[in-house]
Amino acid sequence: MANDLASAGTGKTELERMLHYREQAAQFGKWAENEAVAEARDGLLEMARQYERLAKEIEARSRRA
């Protein structure tokens, strides 16, 4: 099963990576909430979206396996 396999070179399972990416997305989202500079806030929100996208890709792969 894909969730049980360690990722090459990282030692983390797919599930661990997915959870890590979701945590990162949440952290960037929190930072964005407190950011007064619009360009910086937009950059933080973009990082949050990218981490969430990575988490969703892992989740989708694990459902197909």
QUITA-V292501 format. One record per residue. N is the residue number from 1. RES is the residue in one small letter. SS is DSSP state (~ for helix, > for strand, _ for the rest). NEAR is the number of other C-alpha atoms within 8 Angstrom. Layout:
n->{N	N}
res->{RES	RES}
ss->{SS	SS}
near->{NEAR	NEAR}
This chain:
n->{1	2	3	4	5	6	7	8	9	10	11	12	13	14	15	16	17	18	19	20	21	22	23	24	25	26	27	28	29	30	31	32	33	34	35	36	37	38	39	40	41	42	43	44	45	46	47	48	49	50	51	52	53	54	55	56	57	58	59	60	61	62	63	64	65}
res->{m	a	n	d	l	a	s	a	g	t	g	k	t	e	l	e	r	m	l	h	y	r	e	q	a	a	q	f	g	k	w	a	e	n	e	a	v	a	e	a	r	d	g	l	l	e	m	a	r	q	y	e	r	l	a	k	e	i	e	a	r	s	r	r	a}
ss->{_	~	~	~	_	>	_	_	_	_	_	_	>	~	~	~	~	~	~	~	~	~	~	~	~	~	~	~	~	~	~	~	~	_	_	_	_	~	~	~	~	~	~	~	~	~	~	~	~	~	~	~	~	~	~	~	~	~	~	~	~	~	~	~	_}
near->{6	8	9	8	8	10	9	5	4	6	7	9	11	14	11	8	10	13	9	8	12	11	8	10	14	9	9	12	11	8	10	12	7	6	9	6	6	7	6	10	13	9	8	12	11	8	10	14	9	9	12	11	8	10	13	9	8	11	10	8	9	11	6	5	6}
